[in-house]
C-alpha cells in the first residue's frame, strides 16, 4: 500500500470514531523515519484506546501490520507505528503539553532556512 493511501485509511479510521482535531502532517521532506505523522485527540482514555485500535484493525484488514503500538495500557498517548505513517492519539492535555505539530513546524522552518 502506498504511503498516501495508508494515510487516507488512517484518517478515515480516526474520523469513523470521531477523533478530535485531526491533523495529518507530511514530513517526507523533514525526516526519513516516516512519510506522514497523524496527530489526533480522544475525549477520554477509552476513546484514545478505541481510536488507536480502530487504526490498527483497519490497517491490518488492508494488509498492513503495525510495527508497534505503545501506550495502549494507559490510554493517555497511544502511538501506532505503521511504517510510512506514524499515528499519535492523545488526550488533549497531553497533546497540548507536547505540541508535536508546533515542534514539527519549527523543525521544518529550521530546515528551510538551512537550504
N, C-alpha and C positions, 0 to 999 in steps of 0.2 A: 504494500500500500504506500502510495506517495505521501510525503510529509504533509502537504496541504490537505489532502483527503482525510488523513488521520486527525489533523487539527479540526477540520469541519465535523468529523464524527465526535470528537471530544466536546466541542461547543454544543452540538445538538444534544449530547448526553447530559450536559450540565443544564441546558435550557429546559430539557424534559422534566427535570426535578426542581425547577425554579431556583437555580443558582443566582446569587445576588451580585450585581456589579461585575459581570463577566468581562474580562479583558484578555484578549489573545495578542501576545507580543511576538513580532517577527524578529528573532535575534540572530538570524543567519549571518549578518554582517558583523556581529559583535562577539560571537563565540563559536567554537567548533563542537561544543558539548551537545547542543540540540539546535533544532531549527525554529521551534516555537515554544514559548512559555505561556501557559494559560494560568491566570490567577482569577479566583472566584471566591466569594464568601458564602458561607452557610449560616443559617439563623440559629443553630444550636449544635452541640456536639453530635447528636444523632443525625442531623441534616448534613453536616460535614462528612460524616462517615458514609451516609447514603449516596451523596454526590460522587465521592471517590469510588465507591463500589460500583455505581452505575457506569462510570467511565471505564473501569477495568473490565466489567462484564461485557459492555458493548464492543470494546476493543477486541476482547477475546473472541466474541462472535464473528468479528470481521477478520480474524486470523492473526491478530497482533497480541502477543503475550506481554504483559507488563514485566519490565526488567526488575522492578522493585516497587514496593508500596511501604511507605514509612509513616508512622504516626497514627495509624488507624486504631491503635489500642486506646489512645486518649481522645482523639477527635477534635483537638484544637487546631491542628495544622496537619493535613494529610498530603503527602507528596506521592504522586503516581508517575513513575518514570516509564514512558513508552518509547524511549529512544529518541525519535525525531520530535516528540512532543513531551514536555515535562509539565505536569499539572500540579498546581498548588491550590488546595482547597482549605480555606482558613475561616476561623471565627473573625468577625470584624475587628475586635480589639487586637488580635494577633496580627492581622493584616495591616492595621494602622501602625503598629509598633515597628514592624519590619519594612513596610513600604517598598516592596520589591519593584513596583512599577517605577518609582522615583529613582531607585538605585540603578535600574537598567537604563533609564533615560539619561541619567548623569554619565553613566559609562559610555553610552552611545555618543553623547556630546563631547566627551573627552577624546574618544576615538576619532571623531570627525575633525577635531582641532589638530590632531597629530597628522592627519593625512594631507 
